[in-house]
């Protein structure tokens, strides 16, 4: 069909000059320019209409990707018949960070084997990109990462499998690709956390402005290196947008502790080395009786919240197992039911909190836009590095090579 349409355009193109040369249209047009304009307008309109039909056909094809109707048990049976194996590349800042997910999955679905190596998303993303264009193909069946822009790119390249897991239609619209290529599985939040035993008025949690007060003297506040984690960098973007560069200058002058990840921060907060941290991962509800607490700021102070996407690779070797995992992740009784805010609109947050998208001082969409604008992100990151030294941190991989688990 494409070759026929191309032949037709060529025939029309040369036909124009033949007709004009022999004066076939002299009685209808005042000049050659009039004929040219009419020809081009009809040609462009024909091309535009064909492109529109192609896009409509493509959209209709994606609309036919229906929400998974099989039960978890039916998906489980299909995954076992496929071989019972699954590989997920998961973003994170510590090895073994997803061990609990592996344990829960294999306990819920006996005889299934889940391999889930953790590495920084900025390592896993390029790793998968390289696998896509080199012999051997992709190793993971699923990628679960915070580098949201990678999923949009993979979709454009045709590298993802369109799939709408069980419960997909209940996921908040901003947390899912409308065509089903990637879906938010759980919410990640970052902001201020405190040690309640060390903060004088823990019932009135501090704002970013409070962190410049005398109570939070030199060395009592820690932060994850903004240039080591894009989500932390976005916190600082929001802080600077509200308080200006002078806030960052004053914060840097207090010689606060800088670490290369959230794990070290959380440990220092728990053991009382730090009073407060910026960039620690938060969840709700806070653990009862725990010394540490993730702060939900007032509506006029920013924090970062975004959905962690999961997507099935188009060339996945275990597509049925991948579908089982995605549907299990979104299940009301799944692994994310009690850990954090829900991505689903039909699930009430713990402690009667608002839904995460109802907070005016955080935005998944703005974070996605920030992540997608590489030039702005890099420029802002280098500016922040002038205040907060980032020379101690690197992105040394937790897993070896281009194709771990192949």
C-alpha positions as CSV (number, residue, x, y, z in Angstrom):
1,X,0.0,0.0,0.0
2,X,2.8,2.4,0.9
3,X,4.6,1.7,-2.4
4,X,1.4,2.2,-4.4
5,X,0.8,5.6,-2.7
6,X,4.4,6.6,-3.4
7,X,4.0,5.6,-7.1
8,X,0.8,7.7,-7.3
9,X,2.5,10.8,-5.9
10,X,5.4,10.5,-8.4
11,X,2.9,10.1,-11.2
12,X,1.0,13.2,-10.1
13,X,4.2,15.1,-9.7
14,X,5.5,14.4,-13.3
15,X,2.0,14.7,-14.7
16,X,1.9,18.3,-13.5
17,X,4.9,19.3,-15.6
18,X,3.6,17.4,-18.7
19,X,0.2,19.0,-18.5
20,X,1.7,22.4,-18.0
21,X,4.2,22.0,-20.8
22,X,1.5,21.2,-23.3
23,X,-0.9,23.9,-22.2
24,X,-3.7,21.5,-21.1
25,X,-4.7,23.9,-18.3
26,X,-4.2,27.2,-20.0
27,X,-8.0,27.8,-20.2
28,X,-8.4,27.2,-16.4
29,X,-5.4,29.0,-14.8
30,X,-4.1,32.5,-15.3
31,X,-0.5,31.5,-14.7
32,X,1.7,28.6,-13.9
33,X,1.9,29.8,-10.3
34,X,-1.8,29.4,-9.9
35,X,-1.6,25.8,-11.1
36,X,1.4,25.1,-8.8
37,X,-0.5,26.4,-5.7
38,X,-3.5,24.3,-6.5
39,X,-1.4,21.2,-7.1
40,X,0.6,21.6,-3.9
41,X,-2.5,22.3,-1.8
42,X,-4.2,19.1,-3.0
43,X,-0.9,17.1,-2.6
44,X,-0.3,18.3,1.0
45,X,-4.0,17.7,1.9
46,X,-3.8,14.2,0.5
47,X,-0.6,13.5,2.5
48,X,-2.1,15.0,5.6
49,X,-5.3,13.0,5.3
50,X,-3.3,9.8,4.9
51,X,-1.2,10.5,7.9
52,X,-4.3,11.3,10.0
53,X,-5.8,7.9,9.0
54,X,-2.6,6.1,9.9
55,X,-2.6,7.8,13.3
56,X,-6.2,7.0,13.9
57,X,-5.6,3.4,12.9
58,X,-2.6,3.2,15.2
59,X,-4.7,4.7,18.1
60,X,-7.5,2.3,17.5
61,X,-5.0,-0.6,17.6
62,X,-3.9,0.6,21.1
63,X,-7.4,1.2,22.2
64,X,-8.0,-2.5,21.6
65,X,-5.4,-3.4,24.3
66,X,-7.8,-4.2,27.0
67,X,-7.3,-4.3,30.7
68,X,-6.2,-7.7,31.8
69,X,-9.3,-9.9,32.6
70,X,-7.5,-13.0,33.9
71,X,-7.2,-13.6,37.6
72,X,-3.9,-13.7,39.3
73,X,-4.2,-17.5,39.6
74,X,-4.8,-17.7,35.8
75,X,-1.8,-15.5,35.1
76,X,0.2,-17.6,37.6
77,X,-0.7,-20.8,35.7
78,X,0.3,-19.2,32.4
79,X,3.6,-18.1,33.9
80,X,4.4,-21.6,35.2
81,X,3.6,-23.1,31.8
82,X,6.0,-20.6,30.3
83,X,8.8,-21.8,32.5
84,X,8.3,-20.1,35.8
85,X,11.1,-17.6,35.5
86,X,11.1,-13.8,35.5
87,X,13.9,-11.1,35.4
88,X,13.2,-7.6,36.6
89,X,15.8,-4.8,36.4
90,X,15.0,-2.5,39.4
91,X,16.4,1.0,40.1
92,X,17.7,1.6,43.6
93,X,20.7,2.8,45.6
94,X,21.7,-0.3,47.5
95,X,22.2,-4.0,46.6
96,X,19.5,-6.3,47.8
97,X,17.0,-3.4,48.1
98,X,14.3,-5.5,46.4
99,X,15.0,-8.8,48.3
100,X,11.6,-8.4,50.1
101,X,9.8,-8.1,46.8
102,X,11.5,-11.3,45.6
103,X,10.6,-13.1,48.8
104,X,6.9,-12.0,48.7
105,X,6.5,-12.8,45.0
106,X,8.0,-16.3,45.3
107,X,6.0,-17.0,48.5
108,X,2.8,-15.9,46.8
109,X,3.5,-17.9,43.7
110,X,5.4,-21.1,44.5
111,X,7.8,-22.5,41.9
112,X,8.2,-19.1,40.3
113,X,11.8,-17.7,40.3
114,X,12.2,-13.9,40.4
115,X,15.6,-12.4,39.7
116,X,15.7,-8.7,40.5
117,X,19.1,-7.1,40.4
118,X,19.2,-3.6,41.8
119,X,21.3,-0.8,40.3
120,X,21.1,2.9,40.0
121,X,18.5,3.8,37.4
122,X,21.2,5.8,35.6
123,X,23.1,2.5,35.1
124,X,20.2,0.2,34.4
125,X,18.8,2.6,31.7
126,X,21.9,2.7,29.6
127,X,22.4,-1.0,30.2
128,X,19.0,-1.8,28.6
129,X,19.7,0.7,25.8
130,X,22.9,-1.1,25.0
131,X,21.2,-4.5,25.1
132,X,18.6,-3.3,22.6
133,X,21.1,-2.6,19.9
134,X,23.7,-5.4,20.4
135,X,23.6,-9.2,19.8
136,X,21.9,-11.1,22.6
137,X,19.0,-8.8,23.0
138,X,17.4,-7.6,26.2
139,X,17.8,-9.6,29.4
140,X,15.1,-8.2,31.6
141,X,11.4,-8.9,31.1
142,X,10.5,-5.8,33.0
143,X,12.2,-2.5,33.9
144,X,11.2,-0.7,37.1
145,X,13.0,2.6,37.4
146,X,12.7,6.3,38.4
147,X,14.2,7.6,35.1
148,X,10.7,8.3,33.7
149,X,12.0,9.7,30.5
150,X,13.5,6.4,29.5
151,X,10.0,4.8,29.3
152,X,8.7,7.5,26.9
153,X,11.8,7.1,24.7
154,X,11.5,3.3,24.6
155,X,7.8,3.7,23.7
156,X,8.7,6.0,20.8
157,X,11.3,3.4,19.6
158,X,8.8,0.6,19.7
159,X,10.7,-1.3,22.4
160,X,7.9,-1.8,24.9
161,X,4.9,-4.2,25.0
162,X,1.5,-2.6,25.4
163,X,-0.1,-4.2,28.4
164,X,-2.8,-3.0,30.8
165,X,-2.5,-5.0,34.0
166,X,-5.3,-5.9,36.3
167,X,-6.5,-2.7,38.0
168,X,-4.9,-0.5,35.3
169,X,-8.2,1.4,34.8
170,X,-8.2,2.3,38.5
171,X,-4.7,3.8,38.4
172,X,-4.7,7.6,38.5
173,X,-4.5,8.8,34.9
174,X,-1.2,10.8,35.3
175,X,0.5,7.6,36.6
176,X,-0.1,5.5,33.5
177,X,0.6,5.7,29.8
178,X,-2.9,5.9,28.1
179,X,-1.8,3.2,25.6
180,X,-0.6,0.8,28.3
181,X,3.1,0.9,27.5
182,X,4.2,1.8,31.1
183,X,2.3,2.0,34.4
184,X,3.0,3.5,37.8
185,X,3.4,0.7,40.3
186,X,3.9,2.6,43.5
187,X,4.6,6.1,44.8
188,X,8.0,7.4,45.9
189,X,8.1,10.5,48.1
190,X,11.1,12.5,49.2
191,X,11.4,15.5,51.4
192,X,12.2,16.2,55.1
193,X,12.5,13.5,57.7
194,X,13.3,14.1,61.4
195,X,14.4,12.2,64.5
196,X,11.5,13.0,66.9
197,X,13.7,12.5,69.9
198,X,16.1,15.2,68.9
199,X,13.8,17.9,67.5
200,X,12.3,20.2,70.1
201,X,8.9,20.6,68.6
202,X,8.3,17.4,66.6
203,X,4.5,18.0,66.7
204,X,5.1,21.0,64.5
205,X,7.5,19.6,61.9
206,X,10.2,21.9,60.3
207,X,10.0,23.6,57.0
208,X,13.0,24.1,54.8
209,X,13.3,27.7,56.2
210,X,13.4,26.2,59.7
211,X,16.4,24.1,58.8
212,X,18.4,27.4,58.7
213,X,17.6,28.1,62.4
214,X,19.9,27.7,65.3
215,X,18.3,24.4,66.4
216,X,19.7,22.8,63.2
217,X,23.3,23.8,63.8
218,X,26.3,22.8,61.8
219,X,26.4,19.1,61.0
220,X,22.9,18.2,62.3
221,X,21.1,18.0,59.0
222,X,22.0,15.6,56.2
223,X,21.2,15.6,52.5
224,X,21.6,13.1,49.7
225,X,23.9,14.5,47.1
226,X,21.5,16.2,44.6
227,X,23.8,15.3,41.7
228,X,23.7,11.7,42.6
229,X,19.9,11.4,42.5
230,X,17.7,13.3,40.1
231,X,14.7,13.0,42.4
232,X,16.7,14.8,45.2
233,X,17.9,17.3,42.6
234,X,14.2,18.1,41.9
235,X,13.7,18.8,45.6
236,X,16.4,21.4,45.4
237,X,14.8,22.8,42.3
238,X,11.5,23.3,44.2
239,X,13.3,24.8,47.2
240,X,15.3,27.3,45.1
241,X,12.1,28.2,43.2
242,X,10.5,29.1,46.5
243,X,13.3,30.4,48.7
244,X,15.9,31.5,46.2
245,X,19.5,30.8,45.8
246,X,20.2,32.5,49.1
247,X,18.6,29.6,50.9
248,X,21.0,27.1,49.3
249,X,24.0,29.4,50.0
250,X,23.1,29.6,53.7
251,X,22.4,25.9,54.0
252,X,25.8,25.1,52.4
253,X,27.6,27.4,54.8
254,X,26.4,25.3,57.8
255,X,28.6,22.4,56.7
256,X,25.7,19.9,56.7
257,X,26.4,16.3,56.0
258,X,26.3,15.1,52.4
259,X,25.9,11.4,51.5
260,X,25.7,9.5,48.3
261,X,22.3,8.0,48.9
262,X,19.2,7.7,51.0
263,X,20.2,4.6,52.8
264,X,23.2,6.2,54.6
265,X,21.0,9.2,55.5
266,X,18.3,7.1,57.0
267,X,20.7,5.1,59.1
268,X,22.3,8.3,60.4
269,X,18.9,9.7,61.3
270,X,17.8,6.5,63.1
271,X,21.0,6.3,65.2
272,X,20.8,9.9,66.3
273,X,23.8,11.2,64.4
274,X,21.5,13.6,62.5
275,X,18.4,15.6,63.6
276,X,16.9,15.9,60.2
277,X,17.6,14.9,56.6
278,X,16.6,16.1,53.1
279,X,16.1,13.5,50.4
280,X,15.3,10.5,52.6
281,X,12.6,8.3,51.2
282,X,9.3,8.6,52.9
283,X,6.2,6.5,53.3
284,X,2.9,6.7,55.1
285,X,1.9,5.8,57.7
286,X,5.1,6.2,59.7
287,X,6.1,3.2,61.8
288,X,4.4,3.5,65.2
289,X,7.0,4.0,68.0
290,X,9.8,4.7,65.6
291,X,12.1,7.6,66.4
292,X,12.1,8.8,62.8
293,X,9.2,10.5,61.0
294,X,8.7,11.5,57.4
295,X,7.3,15.0,57.4
296,X,4.3,15.9,55.3
297,X,4.9,19.6,54.8
298,X,2.3,22.4,54.9
299,X,0.7,23.2,51.6
300,X,3.1,26.1,51.0
301,X,6.3,24.0,51.3
302,X,7.3,21.6,48.5
303,X,8.1,18.0,48.5
304,X,8.7,15.4,45.7
305,X,6.3,12.6,44.9
306,X,6.2,10.6,41.7
307,X,5.1,7.2,40.4
308,X,7.8,4.5,39.8
309,X,7.0,3.1,36.4
310,X,7.1,-0.5,35.3
311,X,7.1,-1.6,31.7
312,X,7.4,-5.0,29.9
313,X,10.1,-5.1,27.2
314,X,8.7,-6.0,23.8
315,X,11.3,-8.8,23.4
316,X,10.8,-10.2,26.9
317,X,11.6,-13.9,27.1
318,X,8.9,-14.4,29.8
319,X,6.0,-12.2,28.8
320,X,3.4,-14.2,30.8
321,X,5.5,-14.0,34.0
322,X,5.9,-10.3,33.3
323,X,2.2,-9.8,33.1
324,X,1.7,-11.7,36.4
325,X,4.2,-9.4,38.1
326,X,2.7,-6.2,36.8
327,X,-0.8,-7.3,37.9
328,X,0.4,-8.5,41.3
329,X,2.1,-5.1,41.9
330,X,-1.2,-3.3,41.2
331,X,-3.3,-5.7,43.2
332,X,-5.2,-4.1,46.1
333,X,-3.7,-6.8,48.4
334,X,-0.3,-6.6,46.6
335,X,3.1,-5.7,47.9
336,X,2.5,-1.9,47.9
337,X,-0.8,-2.0,49.8
338,X,0.7,-0.8,53.1
339,X,4.0,0.9,52.1
340,X,3.1,4.2,50.7
341,X,0.4,6.2,49.0
342,X,-1.6,4.3,46.4
343,X,-1.5,4.8,42.7
344,X,-5.0,3.6,42.5
345,X,-8.0,5.9,42.8
346,X,-10.1,3.3,44.6
347,X,-7.7,2.8,47.5
348,X,-7.9,5.1,50.5
349,X,-4.5,6.2,51.8
350,X,-3.5,5.1,55.3
351,X,-4.2,7.5,58.3
352,X,-6.9,9.2,56.2
353,X,-4.4,11.2,54.3
354,X,-5.3,12.9,51.1
355,X,-4.5,11.1,47.8
356,X,-1.0,12.1,46.7
357,X,-2.3,13.9,43.6
358,X,-4.5,16.2,45.9
359,X,-1.5,17.9,47.4
360,X,-0.9,21.2,45.7
361,X,2.8,21.3,46.7
362,X,3.9,18.3,44.8
363,X,3.5,17.2,41.1
364,X,4.4,14.0,39.3
365,X,3.9,15.8,36.0
366,X,6.4,18.5,36.9
367,X,8.9,15.9,38.0
368,X,8.5,14.1,34.7
369,X,9.0,17.4,32.8
370,X,12.1,18.1,34.8
371,X,13.5,14.6,34.1
372,X,12.7,14.9,30.4
373,X,14.5,18.3,30.0
374,X,18.1,17.0,30.0
375,X,19.7,20.4,29.3
376,X,17.8,22.2,32.2
377,X,18.5,19.3,34.6
378,X,22.2,19.3,33.9
379,X,22.5,23.1,34.1
380,X,20.7,23.2,37.4
381,X,22.7,20.3,38.7
382,X,26.0,22.0,38.0
383,X,24.8,25.2,39.6
384,X,23.8,23.3,42.8
385,X,27.2,21.6,42.8
386,X,28.8,25.0,43.2
387,X,27.3,25.0,46.7
388,X,27.1,21.3,47.6
389,X,30.3,19.5,46.7
390,X,29.5,16.3,44.8
391,X,33.0,15.0,44.2
392,X,32.8,12.1,46.7
393,X,30.0,10.3,44.9
394,X,30.0,8.0,41.8
395,X,27.7,5.6,40.1
396,X,29.7,2.4,40.5
397,X,27.4,-0.4,39.4
398,X,26.1,-3.0,41.9
399,X,25.9,-5.6,39.2
400,X,28.6,-6.5,36.7
401,X,28.6,-6.1,33.0
402,X,26.2,-5.3,30.2
403,X,24.0,-8.4,30.6
404,X,23.7,-9.5,34.2
405,X,21.6,-12.6,34.7
406,X,21.8,-13.6,31.0
